[in-house]
Amino acid sequence: ADNPRFAVYDAGTPEEVSDDVVLDKETGLVWERSPSTTVLCRHEAIVTAYHKHRGGCNGWRLPTIEEATSIADFTSSRIRLPEDNPFINMQPDRYWTASTWPKNETLERCMKLWCGDSYGAMIKHMRNLWCVHGGQGGDAG
């Protein structure tokens, strides 16, 4: 059964899921259904997100750490995406967020998707990108 928290929107090409988006009904955020598997440095991630076009929307962005963890399931001993979530192509790796590391603001904050933990990373490090639309950031429409 599908998780009722999420709604998948197809951009008009049923056989192509890379342009689909997912609405999180709890937060109102719209996420990429299938993030790219290409790792990027921080600057490349920001630019790639901004120029992305998914689900008829431009101006995607990196999520804040609060937004990134809002989608996690904290009911098990391992923090992970909720069961029956509609996301595909997720990598068991680190994802960039728009937040800085509070202990050292020269570091950017990343989230380990498989365990929900976060840590500081230098901007030159290569990490995954999972874009969000709506919420705290400025969306270009």
C-alpha positions in Angstrom: 0.0 0.0 0.0 1.2 3.5 -0.7 2.0 5.9 2.1 -0.9 8.4 2.4 1.5 11.1 3.5 2.8 11.5 -0.1 1.3 12.3 -3.4 3.2 11.7 -6.7 2.8 14.1 -9.5 3.8 12.9 -13.0 5.0 15.7 -15.3 3.1 14.1 -18.3 5.5 11.4 -19.3 4.4 8.2 -17.5 7.3 6.1 -18.7 9.8 8.7 -17.5 10.0 9.0 -13.7 13.0 11.3 -13.5 10.7 14.4 -13.9 8.1 13.3 -11.3 7.8 15.2 -8.0 6.4 14.2 -4.6 4.3 16.3 -2.3 4.8 15.7 1.4 1.3 16.4 2.7 2.6 16.9 6.3 5.0 19.7 5.4 3.7 21.0 2.1 7.2 20.6 0.6 7.6 19.2 -2.9 10.6 16.9 -3.4 12.2 15.3 -6.4 11.0 11.8 -6.7 14.2 10.5 -8.3 17.3 12.5 -7.3 20.4 12.4 -9.5 23.0 9.9 -8.6 25.8 12.3 -9.6 27.8 13.7 -6.6 28.6 17.4 -6.6 30.6 19.9 -4.6 28.5 22.4 -2.7 28.6 25.2 -5.3 27.7 22.8 -8.1 24.8 21.5 -6.0 23.3 25.0 -5.4 23.6 25.9 -9.1 22.2 22.6 -10.3 19.3 22.8 -8.0 18.5 26.4 -9.0 18.5 25.5 -12.7 16.5 22.3 -12.3 13.1 22.0 -13.9 10.9 19.3 -12.4 7.1 18.9 -12.3 6.6 22.1 -14.2 8.6 24.1 -11.6 11.8 26.0 -11.8 14.0 27.3 -8.9 14.6 24.2 -6.9 17.0 24.4 -3.9 18.8 22.5 -1.2 16.6 21.7 1.8 17.5 23.1 5.2 18.5 20.5 7.8 15.1 20.8 9.4 13.4 20.1 6.1 15.6 17.2 5.3 15.0 15.5 8.7 11.3 16.3 8.5 10.9 13.6 6.0 12.7 10.9 8.1 10.9 8.2 10.0 12.0 8.2 13.7 9.9 5.3 14.8 12.6 2.7 14.3 16.1 2.3 15.7 17.4 3.5 12.4 16.2 6.8 11.1 15.3 6.5 7.4 12.6 7.4 4.9 9.1 6.3 5.9 7.9 2.9 4.8 6.1 2.7 1.4 7.6 6.1 0.4 7.4 6.8 -3.3 11.0 8.0 -3.8 13.2 6.1 -6.1 16.9 6.1 -7.0 17.8 7.2 -3.4 21.5 6.7 -2.6 22.6 5.4 0.8 25.0 8.3 1.1 25.4 11.9 2.2 23.1 14.7 0.9 23.8 18.4 0.9 21.5 20.7 2.9 21.3 24.5 2.9 22.3 24.7 6.5 25.7 25.4 8.0 27.3 23.3 10.8 26.5 25.1 14.1 29.9 24.2 15.6 31.8 25.7 12.7 30.0 28.0 10.2 32.8 27.5 7.6 31.4 24.0 7.2 28.2 23.1 5.4 25.7 20.7 6.9 25.0 17.3 5.3 22.6 14.5 6.2 23.4 10.8 6.1 20.1 9.6 4.7 20.4 6.0 5.9 20.7 7.0 9.6 19.4 10.6 9.7 22.6 11.9 11.3 24.1 15.2 10.2 27.7 16.4 10.1 29.8 19.3 8.8 31.5 19.1 5.4 33.8 21.4 3.5 32.2 22.9 0.3 34.7 21.1 -1.9 33.5 17.7 -0.7 31.4 15.7 -3.2 27.9 14.8 -1.9 24.5 13.9 -3.3 21.8 16.4 -4.2 18.1 16.0 -3.4 16.2 19.1 -4.3 13.1 20.6 -2.7 10.6 23.2 -3.8 8.5 25.4 -1.5 9.0 26.1 2.2 11.6 28.4 3.5 13.5 29.0 0.3 12.7 31.4 -2.5 11.1 29.5 -5.4 11.3 31.0 -8.9 7.9 29.5 -9.8 
